[in-house]
Amino acid sequence: MFPLGTVLFPHTPLLLRIFEPRYLTMLGRLLDDEEPQFGVVLIARGREAGGGEEREGIATMARIVKVDPSGTDALHVIAVGGERVVVDRWLDDDPYPQADASPLPRLTWDEALAPLRAEAERTVRRVLTRAAEFRDLQWDADTELSDDPVESAWQLAAIAPLGEFDRYTLLRSTTMGGLLRGILDLTLDVEPVVTAPPIDIEDAFGGEPGDPRDD
């Protein structure tokens, strides 16, 4: 298991720079497998490096696609999100985090959801376009999605401009309708924040000392 400060969704890419000795050990052992993969779980409290973090209970399996060396003390890893799992029991970190986990049911598609999916995509792309005027974003508004409706729904969750705990809420979805409705509602909730111009600190606090606005 690899605790991170970000959520990994199914069918979405993950780029990692691995440098901690415990995770280099984990990676070395995984690469002996025919289909190497590891679980990515969101850190609820704590930091990525050093250990001792508190972890959420639902993870996404990450299938390793490519490993590139970066100097002598780090590796770059490209992986893709697979199925979701629920942690049944955390094991000792010996030397890296490990857990017993069970797969969660895969979400299924119903053509009756097509209008909701279209509305969610329009909203996400519109908010991304507006937000890009004021801040740097991980994903562009024109990011291409899969033609497969299930894969594209998870990818839409990934590109929505949400915080990590909102993203974790989406990861816990039990139905495709719930996932799409969650994407739509959470994106609309965050729209006023991510599309607001940056606050000028001087203006917010009435200018610099001695400014006429202080009188």
Summary of the structure (lengths in Angstrom):
residues: 215
radius of gyration: 20.3
end to end distance: 58.4
largest distance: 72.3
contacts: 603
relative contact order: 0.15
helix: 35%
strand: 26%
